[in-house]
Amino acid sequence: MSTDAWLVAAALAATAVLLAVAPIDELAFLLQLFGAGTVLGTLIAYRARRRNPDRDTFPLQVRWGCAGLVGALVYAGGEGVLW
């Protein structure tokens, strides 16, 4: 297995652990959408790295993770879950 594949596997495993450990339901919801965004960003970054080995893929992962978190906050705020 190549180094990139190990990094993808490690990111997915870390996200699974993050999703499994949540003290309250509201936080679990936020972490789930953050994790989903991070997984999507990791897959996109993996593909980008395969196309161009010199590309820095960390910003892709961070942006997609943040997009998932913002989406969760917007949805939770609209439903009145957080406040």
Sequence and secondary structure as in RCSB ss.txt:
>XXXX:A:sequence
MSTDAWLVAAALAATAVLLAVAPIDELAFLLQLFGAGTVLGTLIAYRARRRNPDRDTFPLQVRWGCAGLVGALVY
AGGEGVLW
>XXXX:A:secstr
  HHHHHHHHHHHHHHHHHH  SSHHHHHHHHHHHHHHHHHHHHHHHHHHH TT   HHHHHHHHHHHHHHHHHH
HHHHTS  
